């Protein structure tokens, strides 16, 4: 079972492409005969992780893809690492703005994604969709839910999970004068990541690092 989550709109935007893409990807996965579900989560510290936990308890997934919007990025970003810090530049949708607080007090400094991130990048690139392995998921609600997911999965051998950032949608990019990507391309990338994860037990060894 594949579970995808996307966020509600935030930061003054009317839509959030992470949710639009997660919902569309779920439909595409189901058309392939795969069991999949999409859940919209609040862009709120704490409550986003609670909503994810409820969805995981309900669906008992084998693969979890949490998806978020990264306005300004040019590519689908497969995140490598979640860090144990909340440091919000802007308030969340409930007005919360934690600064230098732990996502999980007493938790480890960081968790790595358990997705086969290099194989997933190769699969998305084969579709002609711009993609990268990203070394930071930020310190806002995206990183918060990513860390919460990996903390829940720590020590579990049955479920694999990780986080994917998507750029602005075409409409958002035009409105903001920023890089953009069609939601359909985002959804295709998510399908490739989900199916690659389900069918890959060992990641490929290719370079996908960064100098800065």
URLINCOR-V793126 format. One record per residue. PHI is phi in radians with two decimals (* if undefined). OMEGA is omega as a letter, one per 20 degrees, with the letter a starting at -180 (NA if undefined). NEAR is the number of other C-alpha atoms within 12 Angstrom. Layout:
PHI:OMEGA:NEAR
PHI:OMEGA:NEAR
This chain:
*:a:30
-1.94:r:39
-1.94:r:46
-2.08:r:46
-2.12:r:51
-2.41:a:45
-1.61:r:44
-1.18:r:31
-1.08:r:27
-2.64:r:30
1.09:r:23
1.51:r:14
-1.40:r:20
-1.45:r:17
-2.36:r:25
-2.27:a:37
-1.13:r:43
-1.10:r:49
-1.29:r:41
-1.05:a:36
-1.25:r:45
-1.10:a:47
-1.16:r:34
-1.18:r:31
-1.07:r:41
-1.07:r:38
-1.10:r:26
-1.15:r:29
-1.11:r:31
-1.13:r:20
-1.10:r:13
-1.49:r:14
1.49:a:13
-1.69:r:22
-1.44:a:25
-2.57:r:36
-2.52:r:34
-2.14:a:39
-2.31:r:35
-1.50:a:33
-2.03:r:35
-1.27:r:30
-1.49:a:40
-2.48:r:34
-1.02:r:40
1.47:a:33
-1.16:r:24
-1.11:r:37
-1.19:r:33
-1.08:r:21
-1.14:r:27
-1.10:a:42
-1.06:r:29
-1.10:r:21
-1.15:r:27
-1.20:r:32
-1.13:a:14
-1.33:a:15
-1.74:a:22
0.85:a:22
-1.32:r:30
-1.63:r:31
-2.34:r:41
-2.17:r:47
-2.04:r:55
-1.60:a:55
-2.21:r:53
-2.48:r:50
-1.54:r:47
-2.20:r:41
-1.04:a:33
1.88:r:22
-1.30:a:26
-1.73:a:26
-2.28:r:34
-1.11:a:46
-1.97:r:43
-1.55:a:51
-1.37:a:44
-1.55:a:36
-2.47:r:37
-1.87:a:41
-1.95:a:38
-1.53:r:34
-2.66:r:33
-1.88:r:36
-2.56:a:26
-1.54:r:27
-1.27:r:17
-2.24:r:22
-1.13:r:21
-1.38:a:30
-1.26:r:25
-1.87:r:18
1.45:a:15
-1.46:a:21
-2.50:r:22
-1.15:r:24
-2.25:r:17
0.94:r:17
-1.94:r:23
-1.33:r:27
-1.13:a:38
-2.29:r:29
-0.95:a:16
1.46:r:12
-1.36:r:20
-1.11:a:20
-1.07:a:20
-2.78:r:28
-2.26:r:35
-1.56:r:33
-0.99:r:41
-1.81:r:40
-1.31:r:40
-1.35:a:35
-1.09:a:43
-1.27:r:32
-1.11:r:33
-1.15:r:47
-1.07:r:39
-1.09:a:29
-1.17:r:31
-1.23:r:33
-1.05:r:26
-1.13:r:16
-1.45:a:21
1.47:r:18
-1.63:r:30
-1.10:a:28
-2.62:r:37
-2.64:r:33
-1.58:a:35
-1.80:a:33
-1.67:r:27
-2.56:r:31
-1.75:a:40
1.39:r:31
-2.33:a:31
-1.76:a:41
-1.18:r:49
-1.08:r:49
-1.10:a:48
-1.03:a:46
-1.27:r:48
-1.08:r:51
-1.13:r:47
-1.04:r:42
-1.08:a:47
-1.22:r:42
-1.14:r:34
-1.16:a:28
-1.48:a:29
-0.96:a:22
1.46:r:12
-1.64:r:14
-1.77:a:14
-1.69:a:18
-2.21:r:29
-1.97:a:39
-2.71:r:48
-3.10:a:50
-2.24:r:54
-2.25:r:55
-1.64:r:49
-2.11:r:51
-1.23:r:39
-1.00:r:39
-1.23:r:40
-0.97:a:25
-1.16:r:22
-1.12:a:27
-1.08:r:27
-1.12:a:16
-1.20:a:15
-1.76:a:17
1.08:a:14
-2.29:r:20
-0.97:a:24
-2.57:r:31
-2.65:r:36
-1.06:r:29
-1.02:r:32
-1.09:r:28
-1.19:r:34
-1.04:a:46
-1.11:r:40
-1.06:r:36
-1.11:r:45
-1.12:r:55
-1.08:a:39
-1.10:r:37
-1.16:a:47
-1.13:a:47
-1.26:r:36
-1.13:r:28
-1.06:a:36
-1.11:a:33
-1.86:a:19
-2.16:r:22
-1.60:a:19
-2.39:a:16
-1.19:r:22
-1.40:a:19
-1.89:r:14
-2.36:a:14
-1.31:r:15
-2.64:a:22
-1.48:a:17
-2.54:r:11
-1.49:a:7
-2.73:NA:6
